Amino acid sequence: MNHNDIQQTLQDALNNEEEMMRTYLIAAERVHESEELKLRLREFAEGNAKRSRQLMDELKRFTD
């Protein structure tokens, strides 16, 4: 893989993580019957947020 391929792969992964995070947060807002499920969905979103930050850091290294 060349530099551009790696950068594109990281950007695609970041886009996917951000989309999944939004999906989990929206689902958590719509869940009313189970606080446990709501909590798990929020925790999934937090995991996506963490991975998103890591991917952003990696992408920044390519532009520095």
C-alpha positions as protocol buffer text, in pm:
chain_id: "A"
residue {
  index: 1
  type: MET
  ca { x: 0 y: 0 z: 0 }
}
residue {
  index: 2
  type: ASN
  ca { x: 122 y: 346 z: -75 }
}
residue {
  index: 3
  type: HIS
  ca { x: 82 y: 659 z: 135 }
}
residue {
  index: 4
  type: ASN
  ca { x: -245 y: 764 z: -32 }
}
residue {
  index: 5
  type: ASP
  ca { x: -397 y: 417 z: 2 }
}
residue {
  index: 6
  type: ILE
  ca { x: -320 y: 408 z: 374 }
}
residue {
  index: 7
  type: GLN
  ca { x: -458 y: 758 z: 423 }
}
residue {
  index: 8
  type: GLN
  ca { x: -777 y: 665 z: 237 }
}
residue {
  index: 9
  type: THR
  ca { x: -815 y: 345 z: 439 }
}
residue {
  index: 10
  type: LEU
  ca { x: -783 y: 541 z: 763 }
}
residue {
  index: 11
  type: GLN
  ca { x: -1031 y: 803 z: 642 }
}
residue {
  index: 12
  type: ASP
  ca { x: -1282 y: 534 z: 542 }
}
residue {
  index: 13
  type: ALA
  ca { x: -1243 y: 370 z: 883 }
}
residue {
  index: 14
  type: LEU
  ca { x: -1296 y: 706 z: 1055 }
}
residue {
  index: 15
  type: ASN
  ca { x: -1612 y: 768 z: 853 }
}
residue {
  index: 16
  type: ASN
  ca { x: -1743 y: 423 z: 947 }
}
residue {
  index: 17
  type: GLU
  ca { x: -1666 y: 471 z: 1317 }
}
residue {
  index: 18
  type: GLU
  ca { x: -1840 y: 809 z: 1322 }
}
residue {
  index: 19
  type: GLU
  ca { x: -2146 y: 668 z: 1145 }
}
residue {
  index: 20
  type: MET
  ca { x: -2170 y: 375 z: 1386 }
}
residue {
  index: 21
  type: MET
  ca { x: -2133 y: 613 z: 1681 }
}
residue {
  index: 22
  type: ARG
  ca { x: -2424 y: 824 z: 1555 }
}
residue {
  index: 23
  type: THR
  ca { x: -2633 y: 511 z: 1494 }
}
residue {
  index: 24
  type: TYR
  ca { x: -2574 y: 383 z: 1848 }
}
residue {
  index: 25
  type: LEU
  ca { x: -2652 y: 720 z: 2003 }
}
residue {
  index: 26
  type: ILE
  ca { x: -2974 y: 756 z: 1806 }
}
residue {
  index: 27
  type: ALA
  ca { x: -3076 y: 402 z: 1899 }
}
residue {
  index: 28
  type: ALA
  ca { x: -2999 y: 472 z: 2267 }
}
residue {
  index: 29
  type: GLU
  ca { x: -3222 y: 779 z: 2257 }
}
residue {
  index: 30
  type: ARG
  ca { x: -3507 y: 574 z: 2114 }
}
residue {
  index: 31
  type: VAL
  ca { x: -3485 y: 288 z: 2364 }
}
residue {
  index: 32
  type: HIS
  ca { x: -3734 y: 335 z: 2645 }
}
residue {
  index: 33
  type: GLU
  ca { x: -3799 y: -14 z: 2777 }
}
residue {
  index: 34
  type: SER
  ca { x: -3448 y: -110 z: 2887 }
}
residue {
  index: 35
  type: GLU
  ca { x: -3201 y: 112 z: 3070 }
}
residue {
  index: 36
  type: GLU
  ca { x: -2944 y: -167 z: 3043 }
}
residue {
  index: 37
  type: LEU
  ca { x: -2967 y: -172 z: 2663 }
}
residue {
  index: 38
  type: LYS
  ca { x: -2957 y: 207 z: 2653 }
}
residue {
  index: 39
  type: LEU
  ca { x: -2636 y: 202 z: 2859 }
}
residue {
  index: 40
  type: ARG
  ca { x: -2474 y: -64 z: 2639 }
}
residue {
  index: 41
  type: LEU
  ca { x: -2555 y: 133 z: 2325 }
}
residue {
  index: 42
  type: ARG
  ca { x: -2397 y: 445 z: 2477 }
}
residue {
  index: 43
  type: GLU
  ca { x: -2090 y: 241 z: 2572 }
}
residue {
  index: 44
  type: PHE
  ca { x: -2065 y: 116 z: 2212 }
}
residue {
  index: 45
  type: ALA
  ca { x: -2078 y: 479 z: 2097 }
}
residue {
  index: 46
  type: GLU
  ca { x: -1803 y: 570 z: 2344 }
}
residue {
  index: 47
  type: GLY
  ca { x: -1587 y: 294 z: 2197 }
}
residue {
  index: 48
  type: ASN
  ca { x: -1647 y: 435 z: 1850 }
}
residue {
  index: 49
  type: ALA
  ca { x: -1556 y: 782 z: 1974 }
}
residue {
  index: 50
  type: LYS
  ca { x: -1229 y: 653 z: 2115 }
}
residue {
  index: 51
  type: ARG
  ca { x: -1139 y: 475 z: 1792 }
}
residue {
  index: 52
  type: SER
  ca { x: -1238 y: 788 z: 1598 }
}
residue {
  index: 53
  type: ARG
  ca { x: -994 y: 997 z: 1802 }
}
residue {
  index: 54
  type: GLN
  ca { x: -719 y: 740 z: 1741 }
}
residue {
  index: 55
  type: LEU
  ca { x: -786 y: 740 z: 1368 }
}
residue {
  index: 56
  type: MET
  ca { x: -784 y: 1122 z: 1361 }
}
residue {
  index: 57
  type: ASP
  ca { x: -446 y: 1117 z: 1534 }
}
residue {
  index: 58
  type: GLU
  ca { x: -311 y: 876 z: 1273 }
}
residue {
  index: 59
  type: LEU
  ca { x: -449 y: 1086 z: 989 }
}
residue {
  index: 60
  type: LYS
  ca { x: -293 y: 1397 z: 1141 }
}
residue {
  index: 61
  type: ARG
  ca { x: 47 y: 1227 z: 1128 }
}
residue {
  index: 62
  type: PHE
  ca { x: 7 y: 1202 z: 752 }
}
residue {
  index: 63
  type: THR
  ca { x: -50 y: 1576 z: 718 }
}
residue {
  index: 64
  type: ASP
  ca { x: 222 y: 1694 z: 958 }
}
